[in-house]
Amino acid sequence: MREFLKVMKAVSDATRVKILKMLQKKVMCVCEIQNAVGTAQSTASKHLKVLEDAGLITSYKDGLWVNYTLADGRQSPYAANLIGNMRHWLNDDGEVAVLLEGLDHIDRYEIVGRN
């Protein structure tokens, strides 16, 4: 039951749900995520930690960047099921649609000032 509750609590926050929807579309670093959802970097990092602890996302280092992506579901059957279903959920939500459309214009190099 503990594992189930961890996954459910992770998706009980609108910002974390938005992060999951964004990571369905592309791999992102914390600066891109914070830019997209309009939070401070520390707040975005806390949300990412909750999602990672629940087995919903993973991270990997690529040079100076830490990239976040959806997990493959091996860590938790509850996370795997939720990730699979999230692909079909909220696609017709206006707020989510606008957020996802804006991802094409978010570039980590522009955010950190390296063109």
C-alpha positions in Angstrom: 0.0 0.0 0.0 2.9 2.4 0.8 4.1 2.3 -2.8 0.6 2.9 -4.2 0.1 5.9 -2.0 3.5 7.4 -2.9 2.5 7.3 -6.6 -0.9 8.8 -5.9 0.5 11.6 -3.7 3.0 12.4 -6.4 0.2 13.1 -8.9 -2.0 14.9 -6.4 -0.4 18.2 -7.4 -1.2 20.1 -10.7 2.3 21.2 -11.3 3.6 17.6 -11.1 0.9 16.4 -13.5 2.0 19.1 -15.9 5.6 18.0 -15.6 4.6 14.4 -16.5 2.6 15.6 -19.5 5.7 17.7 -20.7 8.0 14.7 -20.2 5.8 12.7 -22.5 6.6 15.1 -25.2 10.4 15.5 -24.7 13.3 15.0 -22.4 13.9 18.2 -20.3 16.3 19.7 -17.9 15.2 21.5 -14.7 15.7 25.0 -16.2 13.4 24.1 -19.1 10.8 22.7 -16.7 10.9 25.6 -14.4 10.6 28.0 -17.4 7.6 26.1 -18.7 5.6 25.9 -15.5 6.7 29.3 -14.2 8.2 28.2 -10.8 11.5 28.8 -9.1 14.3 26.3 -9.8 14.2 25.1 -6.2 10.4 24.5 -6.5 10.8 22.6 -9.8 13.6 20.5 -8.3 11.4 19.6 -5.3 8.6 18.5 -7.7 11.0 16.4 -9.7 12.3 14.7 -6.6 8.8 13.7 -5.6 8.1 12.3 -9.1 11.4 10.5 -9.1 10.9 9.0 -5.7 7.5 7.7 -6.8 9.1 5.9 -9.8 7.4 8.1 -12.4 10.4 9.8 -13.8 14.2 9.2 -14.1 17.1 11.4 -14.5 20.5 11.1 -16.2 23.5 13.3 -16.5 24.6 14.5 -19.9 27.7 16.7 -19.4 26.6 19.7 -17.4 22.9 18.9 -17.8 20.7 16.6 -15.7 17.9 15.4 -18.0 14.6 14.2 -16.9 12.4 11.6 -18.7 9.4 9.4 -18.0 10.4 6.2 -16.2 10.0 2.9 -17.9 7.8 1.6 -15.1 10.1 -1.1 -13.8 10.3 0.4 -10.4 6.6 0.2 -9.6 3.6 -1.4 -11.3 1.5 1.5 -10.0 3.8 4.0 -11.6 3.9 2.0 -14.9 0.1 1.9 -15.0 -0.2 5.6 -14.3 2.4 6.5 -16.9 0.6 4.4 -19.5 -2.7 6.0 -18.8 -1.4 9.5 -18.6 -0.6 9.3 -22.3 -4.4 9.4 -22.9 -5.5 11.6 -20.1 -5.8 15.5 -20.2 -4.9 15.7 -23.9 -8.1 17.8 -24.4 -7.4 20.0 -21.4 -6.8 23.6 -22.6 -4.2 24.5 -20.1 -2.2 21.3 -20.8 -2.5 21.9 -24.6 -1.1 25.4 -24.3 1.7 24.2 -22.1 2.7 21.5 -24.5 2.5 23.8 -27.5 4.9 26.2 -25.8 7.5 23.5 -25.3 8.8 23.9 -28.8 9.9 27.4 -28.0 11.8 26.5 -24.8 15.5 26.1 -25.3 18.0 25.4 -22.4 20.8 27.2 -24.1 18.7 30.4 -24.4 17.6 30.1 -20.8 21.1 29.9 -19.5 22.3 32.6 -21.9 24.5 30.4 -24.1 23.4 30.8 -27.7 
